[in-house]
Amino acid sequence: MKDVKHKNVFVEGAISSQFIADSIQKHQSKTSIGAHNIFLGQVRADEVDGKTVTGIDYSAYEEMANAKFHEIREATFAKFNLTCMHIYHSKGLVKTGEICLFVFVSSPRRRVVFEALEFVVEAIKADVPIFGQEIFEDQTHQWKVNS
């Protein structure tokens, strides 16, 4: 069986606003694009059993996760008329208020970007082997339940 190399979608730590801006800016000159849509997943300061989350430490089976991201990308392009798509997820510690997931889609048509973005984010949450340990203010931790 041949090993297939997929694009690495992981960013160490939080995804910065500059990283997001640079990714979006690359597409401003493409005159075939009529709409962009962006999803930014942000770490929440949830309260769990009376303790507040201060961050999430993300880990993944990277090879498997990158392959799954590639499958989601291919399925999305097959289903929707997109011009481009970017997917990035953090690994390592991301503090509350910081961005851990960045999905960006572009299309000639407005309606398509809304439908495609929801499809991508739901597929990521359901299928990609990424795990997060919630870190609490007292430095205890527990595995995050997907929500």
DSSP file (Angstrom, degrees, kcal/mol; ACC not computed):
  #  RESIDUE AA STRUCTURE BP1 BP2  ACC     N-H-->O    O-->H-N    N-H-->O    O-->H-N    TCO  KAPPA ALPHA  PHI   PSI    X-CA   Y-CA   Z-CA
    1    1 A M              0   0    0      0, 0.0     2,-0.3     0, 0.0     0, 0.0   0.000 360.0 360.0 360.0 131.1    0.0    0.0    0.0
    2    2 A K        -     0   0    0      1,-0.1     2,-0.4     0, 0.0     0, 0.0  -0.615 360.0-125.4 -82.7 132.4    1.4    3.4   -1.0
    3    3 A D        -     0   0    0     -2,-0.3     2,-0.5     1,-0.0    -1,-0.1  -0.624  23.1-151.2 -74.9 131.0    1.7    6.1    1.6
    4    4 A V        -     0   0    0     -2,-0.4     2,-0.6     2,-0.0    63,-0.0  -0.908   6.2-140.1-106.2 129.8   -0.1    9.3    0.6
    5    5 A K        -     0   0    0     -2,-0.5     2,-0.3    61,-0.0     3,-0.0  -0.797  22.1-168.3 -91.3 121.6    1.3   12.6    1.9
    6    6 A H        -     0   0    0     -2,-0.6    61,-0.1     1,-0.1    60,-0.1  -0.758  33.2 -87.7-107.3 155.9   -1.5   15.0    2.8
    7    7 A K        -     0   0    0     -2,-0.3     2,-0.6    59,-0.1    63,-0.1  -0.343  43.2-119.3 -58.2 136.0   -1.3   18.7    3.6
    8    8 A N        -     0   0    0      1,-0.1    -1,-0.1     2,-0.1    55,-0.1  -0.720  30.0-177.5 -80.7 119.7   -0.6   19.3    7.3
    9    9 A V        +     0   0    0     -2,-0.6    80,-2.3    53,-0.2     2,-0.3   0.379  44.9 110.9 -98.2   3.0   -3.5   21.3    8.7
   10   10 A F  E     -a   89   0A   0     78,-0.2     2,-0.4    80,-0.0    80,-0.2  -0.610  45.7-167.1 -90.0 139.8   -2.1   21.7   12.2
   11   11 A V  E     -a   90   0A   0     78,-2.2    80,-2.0    -2,-0.3     2,-0.5  -0.975  29.5-116.9-118.4 132.7   -0.8   25.0   13.7
   12   12 A E  E    S-a   91   0A   0     -2,-0.4    80,-0.2    78,-0.2    78,-0.1  -0.588  78.8 -21.9 -73.0 122.5    1.2   24.8   16.9
   13   13 A G  S    S-     0   0    0     78,-3.3    78,-0.3    -2,-0.5    -2,-0.2  -0.335 117.6  -3.5  76.5-159.5   -0.8   26.7   19.6
   14   14 A A  S    S-     0   0    0     79,-0.4     2,-0.7    76,-0.1    86,-0.2  -0.265  71.2-116.2 -66.5 151.4   -3.4   29.3   18.9
   15   15 A I  B     -B   99   0A   0     84,-2.6    84,-0.5    73,-0.1    86,-0.1  -0.824  38.9-135.0 -89.0 118.1   -4.2   30.4   15.3
   16   16 A S     >  -     0   0    0     -2,-0.7     4,-2.1     1,-0.1     5,-0.1  -0.289  13.2-121.4 -78.6 157.6   -3.3   34.1   15.2
   17   17 A S  H  > S+     0   0    0      1,-0.2     4,-2.7     2,-0.2     5,-0.2   0.831 115.7  55.8 -63.8 -31.7   -5.3   36.9   13.6
   18   18 A Q  H  > S+     0   0    0      2,-0.2     4,-2.8     1,-0.2    -1,-0.2   0.906 105.6  50.3 -67.8 -41.0   -2.3   37.6   11.3
   19   19 A F  H  > S+     0   0    0      2,-0.2     4,-2.0     1,-0.2    -2,-0.2   0.925 113.6  46.3 -59.5 -45.6   -2.4   34.0   10.1
   20   20 A I  H  X S+     0   0    0     -4,-2.1     4,-2.1     2,-0.2    -2,-0.2   0.935 113.2  48.6 -63.0 -47.9   -6.1   34.3    9.4
   21   21 A A  H  X S+     0   0    0     -4,-2.7     4,-2.8     1,-0.2    -2,-0.2   0.901 110.7  50.7 -60.6 -43.0   -5.7   37.7    7.7
   22   22 A D  H  X S+     0   0    0     -4,-2.8     4,-1.1     1,-0.2    -1,-0.2   0.892 110.0  50.6 -63.2 -39.5   -2.8   36.4    5.5
   23   23 A S  H  < S+     0   0    0     -4,-2.0     4,-0.2    -5,-0.2    -1,-0.2   0.902 115.2  42.3 -64.6 -41.5   -4.9   33.4    4.4
   24   24 A I  H >< S+     0   0    0     -4,-2.1     3,-2.1     1,-0.2     4,-0.3   0.908 107.3  60.4 -71.5 -43.0   -7.9   35.5    3.5
   25   25 A Q  H >< S+     0   0    0     -4,-2.8     3,-1.4     1,-0.3     4,-0.3   0.780  90.6  69.8 -59.6 -29.2   -5.9   38.3    1.8
   26   26 A K  T 3< S+     0   0    0     -4,-1.1    -1,-0.3     1,-0.2     3,-0.3   0.714 100.3  49.2 -60.6 -20.0   -4.4   35.8   -0.8
   27   27 A H  T X  S+     0   0    0     -3,-2.1     3,-1.1    -4,-0.2    -1,-0.2   0.411  80.0  93.4-104.6   1.5   -7.9   35.6   -2.4
   28   28 A Q  T <  S+     0   0    0     -3,-1.4    -1,-0.2    -4,-0.3    -2,-0.1   0.795  85.1  52.8 -66.6 -27.7   -8.8   39.2   -2.8
   29   29 A S  T 3  S+     0   0    0     -4,-0.3     2,-1.0    -3,-0.3    -1,-0.2   0.526  80.5 103.9 -87.3  -4.6   -7.5   39.4   -6.3
   30   30 A K    X   -     0   0    0     -3,-1.1     3,-1.3     1,-0.2    -3,-0.0  -0.676  52.4-169.4 -81.6 106.4   -9.5   36.4   -7.5
   31   31 A T  T 3  S+     0   0    0     -2,-1.0    -1,-0.2     1,-0.3    -3,-0.0   0.544  77.4  68.8 -77.8  -6.3  -12.3   38.0   -9.5
   32   32 A S  T 3  S+     0   0    0      2,-0.0     2,-0.4    -3,-0.0    -1,-0.3   0.589  80.7  94.8 -84.5  -9.9  -14.3   34.8   -9.9
   33   33 A I    <   +     0   0    0     -3,-1.3     3,-0.1    -6,-0.2    49,-0.0  -0.686  41.4 169.9 -86.7 130.9  -15.1   34.8   -6.2
   34   34 A G        +     0   0    0     73,-2.3     2,-0.3    -2,-0.4    -1,-0.1   0.564  66.0  21.9-109.9 -15.8  -18.4   36.3   -5.1
   35   35 A A  E     -C  107   0A   0     72,-2.1    72,-2.2    74,-0.1     2,-0.3  -0.995  53.2-166.8-155.8 145.6  -18.5   35.2   -1.5
   36   36 A H  E     -C  106   0A   0     -2,-0.3     2,-0.3    70,-0.2    70,-0.2  -0.931   8.4-168.1-124.2 151.9  -16.3   34.1    1.4
   37   37 A N  E     -C  105   0A   0     68,-2.3    68,-2.5    -2,-0.3     2,-0.4  -0.994   4.3-163.9-142.0 143.3  -17.3   32.5    4.7
   38   38 A I  E     -C  104   0A   0     -2,-0.3     2,-0.5    66,-0.2    66,-0.2  -0.972   8.7-164.8-130.6 137.1  -15.2   32.0    7.8
   39   39 A F  E     -C  103   0A   0     64,-2.8    64,-2.4    -2,-0.4     2,-0.5  -0.993   7.8-172.2-118.3 128.9  -15.7   29.8   10.8
   40   40 A L  E     -C  102   0A   0     -2,-0.5     2,-0.5    62,-0.2    62,-0.2  -0.968  10.2-154.7-119.9 114.2  -13.5   30.5   13.8
   41   41 A G  E     -C  101   0A   0     60,-2.9    59,-3.2    -2,-0.5    60,-1.4  -0.790  17.0-167.1 -88.0 125.6  -13.6   28.0   16.7
   42   42 A Q  E     -C   99   0A   0     -2,-0.5     2,-0.4    57,-0.3    57,-0.2  -0.906  25.5-111.2-118.6 140.4  -12.6   29.7   19.9
   43   43 A V        -     0   0    0     55,-2.3    54,-3.0    52,-0.4     2,-0.2  -0.560  37.5-146.1 -71.7 124.9  -11.8   28.1   23.3
   44   44 A R        -     0   0    0     -2,-0.4     2,-1.3    52,-0.2    11,-0.1  -0.605  17.5-124.5 -93.2 152.3  -14.6   28.9   25.7
   45   45 A A        +     0   0    0     -2,-0.2     9,-0.1     9,-0.1    -1,-0.1  -0.469  48.2 177.5 -88.9  60.7  -14.2   29.5   29.5
   46   46 A D        -     0   0    0     -2,-1.3     7,-2.9     6,-0.1     2,-0.5  -0.226  28.1-128.5 -62.4 154.0  -16.7   26.8   30.2
   47   47 A E  E     -E   52   0B   0      5,-0.2     2,-0.5    89,-0.0     5,-0.2  -0.946  27.9-178.9-106.0 125.1  -17.5   25.8   33.8
   48   48 A V  E >  S-E   51   0B   0      3,-3.2     3,-1.9    -2,-0.5    -2,-0.0  -0.984  70.5 -19.4-127.4 119.3  -17.3   22.1   34.5
   49   49 A D  T 3  S-     0   0    0     -2,-0.5    -1,-0.1     1,-0.3     3,-0.1   0.876 129.1 -50.5  51.0  41.4  -18.1   20.8   37.9
   50   50 A G  T 3  S+     0   0    0      1,-0.2     2,-0.4    -3,-0.0    -1,-0.3   0.505 118.2 108.3  79.6   4.1  -17.6   24.2   39.4
   51   51 A K  E <   -E   48   0B   0     -3,-1.9    -3,-3.2    86,-0.0     2,-0.4  -0.919  63.8-130.8-116.9 142.8  -14.2   24.8   37.7
   52   52 A T  E     -E   47   0B   0     -2,-0.4    85,-1.5    -5,-0.2     2,-0.3  -0.761  19.5-122.4 -96.6 133.7  -13.5   27.2   34.9
   53   53 A V  E     +F  136   0C   0     -7,-2.9    83,-0.3    -2,-0.4     3,-0.1  -0.544  26.6 178.9 -70.7 131.0  -11.6   26.1   31.8
   54   54 A T  E     -     0   0C   0     81,-3.5    42,-2.0     1,-0.4     2,-0.3   0.508  64.9 -23.1-108.3 -11.4   -8.5   28.2   31.1
   55   55 A G  E     -FG 135  95C   0     80,-1.2    80,-3.2    40,-0.3     2,-0.4  -0.965  55.0-118.6 179.0 170.5   -7.3   26.4   28.0
   56   56 A I  E     -FG 134  94C   0     38,-2.7    38,-2.4    -2,-0.3     2,-0.8  -0.999  14.5-148.0-130.1 132.3   -7.4   23.2   26.0
   57   57 A D  E     -FG 133  93C   0     76,-2.6    76,-2.1    -2,-0.4     2,-0.3  -0.882  24.4-156.0-100.2 106.8   -4.4   21.1   25.1
   58   58 A Y  E     +FG 132  92C   0     34,-2.6    34,-3.0    -2,-0.8     2,-0.3  -0.632  18.2 170.2 -89.9 138.9   -5.1   19.5   21.7
   59   59 A S  E     +F  131   0C   0     72,-2.9    72,-3.3    -2,-0.3     2,-0.3  -0.935   4.6 176.3-137.8 163.8   -3.5   16.4   20.4
   60   60 A A  E     -F  130   0C   0     -2,-0.3     2,-1.3    70,-0.2    70,-0.2  -0.990  46.5-104.7-159.1 158.8   -4.2   14.2   17.4
   61   61 A Y     >  -     0   0    0     68,-1.3     4,-3.4    -2,-0.3     5,-0.2  -0.808  48.4-163.2 -83.6  92.9   -3.1   11.2   15.4
   62   62 A E  H  > S+     0   0    0     -2,-1.3     4,-3.3     1,-0.2     5,-0.3   0.858  78.3  47.8 -58.2 -45.8   -1.7   13.6   12.9
   63   63 A E  H  > S+     0   0    0      1,-0.2     4,-1.9     2,-0.2    -1,-0.2   0.935 118.4  41.9 -61.1 -45.2   -1.3   11.3    9.9
   64   64 A M  H  > S+     0   0    0      2,-0.2     4,-2.2     1,-0.2    -2,-0.2   0.905 116.1  49.5 -67.0 -42.0   -4.8   10.0   10.3
   65   65 A A  H  X S+     0   0    0     -4,-3.4     4,-2.8     2,-0.2    -2,-0.2   0.916 110.3  49.7 -65.3 -43.7   -6.3   13.4   11.1
   66   66 A N  H  X S+     0   0    0     -4,-3.3     4,-2.1    -5,-0.2    -1,-0.2   0.891 111.1  50.4 -62.8 -38.4   -4.6   15.0    8.0
   67   67 A A  H  X S+     0   0    0     -4,-1.9     4,-2.2    -5,-0.3    -1,-0.2   0.904 111.4  48.4 -64.1 -41.0   -6.0   12.2    5.8
   68   68 A K  H  X S+     0   0    0     -4,-2.2     4,-2.5     2,-0.2    -2,-0.2   0.906 109.8  51.4 -67.1 -41.6   -9.5   12.7    7.3
   69   69 A F  H  X S+     0   0    0     -4,-2.8     4,-2.5     1,-0.2    -1,-0.2   0.907 109.4  51.6 -59.4 -40.7   -9.2   16.5    6.7
   70   70 A H  H  X S+     0   0    0     -4,-2.1     4,-2.7     2,-0.2    -2,-0.2   0.914 109.2  49.8 -62.2 -43.5   -8.2   15.7    3.1
   71   71 A E  H  X S+     0   0    0     -4,-2.2     4,-2.7     2,-0.2     5,-0.2   0.914 111.3  48.8 -60.6 -43.5  -11.3   13.4    2.7
   72   72 A I  H  X S+     0   0    0     -4,-2.5     4,-2.3     2,-0.2    -2,-0.2   0.916 111.5  50.1 -63.2 -42.5  -13.5   16.2    4.1
   73   73 A R  H  X S+     0   0    0     -4,-2.5     4,-2.5     2,-0.2    -2,-0.2   0.940 112.5  46.0 -60.3 -48.5  -12.0   18.7    1.7
   74   74 A E  H  X S+     0   0    0     -4,-2.7     4,-2.0     1,-0.2    -2,-0.2   0.909 113.2  49.4 -62.9 -42.5  -12.5   16.4   -1.3
   75   75 A A  H  X S+     0   0    0     -4,-2.7     4,-1.6     2,-0.2    -1,-0.2   0.873 111.3  50.3 -64.3 -37.0  -16.1   15.6   -0.3
   76   76 A T  H  X S+     0   0    0     -4,-2.3     4,-2.5    -5,-0.2    -2,-0.2   0.924 110.5  47.8 -69.2 -44.4  -16.8   19.3    0.1
   77   77 A F  H  < S+     0   0    0     -4,-2.5     5,-0.3     1,-0.2    -1,-0.2   0.855 112.0  51.4 -64.1 -33.4  -15.4   20.2   -3.3
   78   78 A A  H  < S+     0   0    0     -4,-2.0    -1,-0.2    -5,-0.2    -2,-0.2   0.835 117.1  39.1 -70.0 -32.0  -17.4   17.3   -4.9
   79   79 A K  H  < S+     0   0    0     -4,-1.6     2,-0.3    -5,-0.2    -2,-0.2   0.793 118.5  41.1 -89.5 -30.8  -20.6   18.5   -3.3
   80   80 A F  S  < S-     0   0    0     -4,-2.5     2,-1.6    -5,-0.1    -1,-0.1  -0.879  79.2-116.7-125.5 151.0  -20.3   22.3   -3.6
   81   81 A N        +     0   0    0     -2,-0.3    28,-0.4    -3,-0.0     2,-0.3  -0.635  54.1 164.1 -84.3  82.4  -19.1   24.8   -6.2
   82   82 A L        -     0   0    0     -2,-1.6    25,-0.3    -5,-0.3     3,-0.1  -0.745  38.1-160.6-103.8 150.1  -16.2   26.2   -4.3
   83   83 A T  S    S-     0   0    0     23,-3.2     2,-0.3     1,-0.4    24,-0.2   0.805  77.4 -12.9 -90.4 -40.5  -13.3   28.2   -5.5
   84   84 A C  E     - D   0 106A   0     22,-1.2    22,-2.3     2,-0.0    -1,-0.4  -0.985  54.9-164.0-157.0 164.9  -11.1   27.6   -2.5
   85   85 A M  E     - D   0 105A   0     -2,-0.3     2,-0.4    20,-0.2    20,-0.2  -0.974   1.1-167.9-153.7 138.9  -11.0   26.2    1.1
   86   86 A H  E     - D   0 104A   0     18,-2.6    18,-2.5    -2,-0.3     2,-0.4  -0.993   5.6-177.2-125.8 137.5   -8.6   26.4    4.0
   87   87 A I  E     + D   0 103A   0     -2,-0.4     2,-0.4    16,-0.2    16,-0.2  -0.992   8.3 167.7-133.6 126.7   -8.8   24.3    7.1
   88   88 A Y  E     - D   0 102A   0     14,-2.4    14,-2.7    -2,-0.4     2,-0.4  -0.999   8.9-173.6-137.8 139.7   -6.4   24.7   10.0
   89   89 A H  E     -aD  10 101A   0    -80,-2.3   -78,-2.2    -2,-0.4    12,-0.2  -0.983  23.5-118.2-132.2 144.4   -6.6   23.3   13.6
   90   90 A S  E     -a   11   0A   0     10,-2.8     2,-0.3    -2,-0.4   -78,-0.2  -0.386  20.1-166.0 -74.6 153.9   -4.4   23.9   16.6
   91   91 A K  E     +a   12   0A   0    -80,-2.0   -78,-3.3   -78,-0.3   -32,-0.2  -0.968  58.4  24.2-132.2 153.7   -2.4   21.4   18.4
   92   92 A G  E    S-G   58   0C   0    -34,-3.0   -34,-2.6    -2,-0.3     2,-0.3  -0.473 111.4 -12.7  86.8-167.4   -0.9   22.0   21.8
   93   93 A L  E     +G   57   0C   0    -36,-0.3     2,-0.4    -2,-0.2   -79,-0.4  -0.510  55.1 179.7 -78.5 129.9   -2.2   24.5   24.3
   94   94 A V  E     -G   56   0C   0    -38,-2.4   -38,-2.7    -2,-0.3     3,-0.1  -0.995  21.0-139.9-126.7 123.0   -4.8   27.1   23.3
   95   95 A K  E >   -G   55   0C   0     -2,-0.4     3,-2.1   -40,-0.3   -52,-0.4  -0.368  35.8 -79.1 -80.8 159.7   -5.9   29.4   26.0
   96   96 A T  T 3  S+     0   0    0    -42,-2.0   -52,-0.2     1,-0.3    -1,-0.2  -0.282 119.7  28.3 -57.0 141.8   -9.5   30.6   26.5
   97   97 A G  T 3  S+     0   0    0    -54,-3.0    -1,-0.3     1,-0.3     2,-0.2   0.252  99.0 111.0  88.5 -11.6  -10.4   33.3   24.0
   98   98 A E  S <  S-     0   0    0     -3,-2.1   -55,-2.3   -55,-0.1     2,-0.4  -0.586  73.6-105.0 -96.0 159.9   -7.9   32.1   21.4
   99   99 A I  E     +BC  15  42A   0    -84,-0.5   -84,-2.6   -57,-0.2   -57,-0.3  -0.674  37.2 167.0 -88.2 131.6   -8.8   30.5   18.1
  100  100 A C  E     +     0   0A   0    -59,-3.2   -10,-2.8    -2,-0.4     2,-0.4   0.550  67.7  40.4-116.9 -16.2   -8.3   26.7   17.7
  101  101 A L  E     -DC  89  41A   0    -60,-1.4   -60,-2.9   -12,-0.2     2,-0.4  -0.993  58.5-177.8-139.4 129.8  -10.1   26.0   14.4
  102  102 A F  E     +DC  88  40A   0    -14,-2.7   -14,-2.4    -2,-0.4     2,-0.4  -0.982   5.2 173.8-129.6 118.3  -10.1   28.2   11.2
  103  103 A V  E     -DC  87  39A   0    -64,-2.4   -64,-2.8    -2,-0.4     2,-0.4  -0.994   4.2-179.4-125.3 131.2  -12.2   27.2    8.2
  104  104 A F  E     +DC  86  38A   0    -18,-2.5   -18,-2.6    -2,-0.4     2,-0.3  -0.995   1.0 179.1-134.3 125.0  -12.4   29.5    5.2
  105  105 A V  E     -DC  85  37A   0    -68,-2.5   -68,-2.3    -2,-0.4     2,-0.3  -0.958   5.7-168.3-127.7 148.1  -14.4   28.8    2.0
  106  106 A S  E     +DC  84  36A   0    -22,-2.3   -23,-3.2    -2,-0.3   -22,-1.2  -0.978  12.4 161.3-134.5 147.6  -14.9   30.9   -1.1
  107  107 A S  E     - C   0  35A   0    -72,-2.2   -73,-2.3    -2,-0.3   -72,-2.1  -0.972  50.8-110.1-154.8 162.1  -17.4   30.5   -4.0
  108  108 A P  S    S+     0   0    0      0, 0.0     2,-0.4     0, 0.0   -26,-0.1   0.780 104.1  56.6 -64.9 -24.3  -18.9   32.5   -6.9
  109  109 A R  S  > S-     0   0    0    -28,-0.4     4,-1.0     1,-0.1   -74,-0.1  -0.892  73.2-141.0-121.0 141.8  -22.2   32.3   -5.0
  110  110 A R  H >> S+     0   0    0     -2,-0.4     4,-1.1     1,-0.2     3,-0.6   0.914  98.9  53.6 -61.9 -51.0  -23.2   33.4   -1.5
  111  111 A R  H 3> S+     0   0    0      1,-0.2     4,-1.9     2,-0.2     3,-0.3   0.860 102.9  59.5 -58.7 -37.0  -25.6   30.6   -0.6
  112  112 A V  H 3> S+     0   0    0      1,-0.2     4,-2.9     2,-0.2     5,-0.3   0.883  99.8  54.9 -60.6 -41.5  -23.0   28.0   -1.4
  113  113 A V  H <X S+     0   0    0     -4,-1.0     4,-1.9    -3,-0.6    -1,-0.2   0.853 107.7  49.6 -66.7 -32.7  -20.4   29.3    1.2
  114  114 A F  H  X S+     0   0    0     -4,-1.1     4,-1.8    -3,-0.3    -1,-0.2   0.942 115.4  42.4 -68.9 -46.5  -23.0   29.0    4.0
  115  115 A E  H  X S+     0   0    0     -4,-1.9     4,-2.1     1,-0.2    -2,-0.2   0.913 116.0  48.6 -66.0 -43.5  -24.0   25.5    3.2
  116  116 A A  H  X S+     0   0    0     -4,-2.9     4,-2.6    -5,-0.2    -1,-0.2   0.907 109.3  52.4 -65.3 -42.1  -20.4   24.3    2.5
  117  117 A L  H  X S+     0   0    0     -4,-1.9     4,-2.5    -5,-0.3     5,-0.2   0.918 110.2  47.4 -63.1 -43.2  -19.0   25.8    5.7
  118  118 A E  H  X S+     0   0    0     -4,-1.8     4,-2.3     1,-0.2     5,-0.2   0.917 111.5  52.0 -63.7 -41.4  -21.6   24.1    7.9
  119  119 A F  H  X S+     0   0    0     -4,-2.1     4,-2.0     2,-0.2    -2,-0.2   0.923 112.1  46.0 -57.9 -46.7  -20.9   20.8    6.1
  120  120 A V  H  X S+     0   0    0     -4,-2.6     4,-2.5     2,-0.2    -2,-0.2   0.940 113.2  47.1 -64.8 -49.6  -17.2   21.1    6.7
  121  121 A V  H  X S+     0   0    0     -4,-2.5     4,-2.4     1,-0.2    -1,-0.2   0.908 113.0  48.9 -63.9 -42.2  -17.4   22.1   10.4
  122  122 A E  H  X S+     0   0    0     -4,-2.3     4,-1.9    -5,-0.2    -1,-0.2   0.899 111.7  50.0 -63.5 -39.9  -19.9   19.3   11.2
  123  123 A A  H  X S+     0   0    0     -4,-2.0     4,-2.6    -5,-0.2     5,-0.4   0.897 110.1  50.5 -65.6 -40.3  -17.7   16.7    9.4
  124  124 A I  H  X S+     0   0    0     -4,-2.5     4,-1.9     1,-0.2    -2,-0.2   0.955 111.5  47.2 -60.9 -50.5  -14.7   17.9   11.3
  125  125 A K  H  < S+     0   0    0     -4,-2.4    -1,-0.2     1,-0.2    -2,-0.2   0.855 120.0  39.8 -60.8 -35.7  -16.5   17.6   14.7
  126  126 A A  H  < S+     0   0    0     -4,-1.9    -1,-0.2    -5,-0.2    -2,-0.2   0.824 128.5  21.2 -83.4 -32.8  -17.8   14.1   13.8
  127  127 A D  H  < S+     0   0    0     -4,-2.6    -3,-0.2    -5,-0.2    -2,-0.2   0.632  89.3  95.2-120.8 -16.2  -14.9   12.5   12.0
  128  128 A V     <  -     0   0    0     -4,-1.9     2,-2.3    -5,-0.4   -63,-0.1  -0.702  68.4-130.2 -91.7 127.7  -11.4   13.9   12.7
  129  129 A P        +     0   0    0      0, 0.0   -68,-1.3     0, 0.0     2,-0.4  -0.447  55.7 138.6 -77.6  76.1   -9.4   12.3   15.5
  130  130 A I  E     -F   60   0C   0     -2,-2.3     2,-0.4   -70,-0.2   -70,-0.2  -0.969  32.0-165.5-117.7 135.1   -8.5   15.4   17.5
  131  131 A F  E     -F   59   0C   0    -72,-3.3   -72,-2.9    -2,-0.4     2,-0.4  -0.928   2.4-160.9-124.8 145.1   -8.6   15.2   21.3
  132  132 A G  E     -F   58   0C   0     -2,-0.4    12,-3.9    12,-0.3     2,-0.6  -0.986  10.1-153.6-130.9 133.6   -8.5   18.0   23.8
  133  133 A Q  E     -FH  57 143C   0    -76,-2.1   -76,-2.6    -2,-0.4     2,-0.4  -0.916  23.1-136.8-100.0 119.2   -7.7   18.1   27.5
  134  134 A E  E     -FH  56 142C   0      8,-2.9     8,-1.6    -2,-0.6     2,-0.5  -0.600  15.3-150.6 -74.2 131.7   -9.5   20.9   29.2
  135  135 A I  E     -FH  55 141C   0    -80,-3.2   -81,-3.5    -2,-0.4   -80,-1.2  -0.904  11.7-152.7-105.2 130.2   -7.1   22.6   31.6
  136  136 A F  E >   -F   53   0C   0      4,-2.8     3,-2.4    -2,-0.5   -83,-0.2  -0.546  30.8-101.7-101.8 167.3   -8.8   24.3   34.7
  137  137 A E  T 3  S+     0   0    0    -85,-1.5   -84,-0.1     1,-0.3    -1,-0.1   0.752 123.3  55.3 -61.0 -24.1   -7.7   27.2   36.8
  138  138 A D  T 3  S-     0   0    0    -86,-0.2    -1,-0.3     2,-0.1     3,-0.1   0.282 119.8-111.2 -90.6  12.8   -6.4   24.8   39.5
  139  139 A Q  S <  S+     0   0    0     -3,-2.4    -2,-0.1     1,-0.3     2,-0.1   0.482  78.0 129.2  70.2   6.6   -4.2   23.1   36.8
  140  140 A T        -     0   0    0     -5,-0.0    -4,-2.8     2,-0.0     2,-0.3  -0.413  40.4-162.7 -76.7 168.1   -6.3   19.9   36.9
  141  141 A H  E     -H  135   0C   0     -6,-0.2     2,-0.3    -2,-0.1    -6,-0.2  -0.975  17.7-175.3-150.2 161.5   -7.5   18.6   33.6
  142  142 A Q  E     -H  134   0C   0     -8,-1.6    -8,-2.9    -2,-0.3     2,-0.2  -0.979  41.4 -87.6-153.5 156.5   -9.9   16.2   31.9
  143  143 A W  E     -H  133   0C   0     -2,-0.3   -10,-0.3   -10,-0.3     2,-0.2  -0.466  50.7-116.2 -66.7 135.5  -10.6   15.0   28.4
  144  144 A K        -     0   0    0    -12,-3.9     2,-0.5    -2,-0.2   -12,-0.3  -0.473  15.8-134.3 -75.0 140.6  -13.0   17.4   26.6
  145  145 A V        -     0   0    0     -2,-0.2     2,-0.1   -14,-0.1    -1,-0.0  -0.846  35.5-105.3 -91.0 129.5  -16.4   16.2   25.5
  146  146 A N              0   0    0     -2,-0.5    -1,-0.0     1,-0.2   -15,-0.0  -0.330 360.0 360.0 -57.8 126.1  -17.1   17.3   21.9
  147  147 A S              0   0    0     -2,-0.1    -1,-0.2     0, 0.0   -22,-0.0   0.317 360.0 360.0-147.5 360.0  -19.6   20.1   21.8
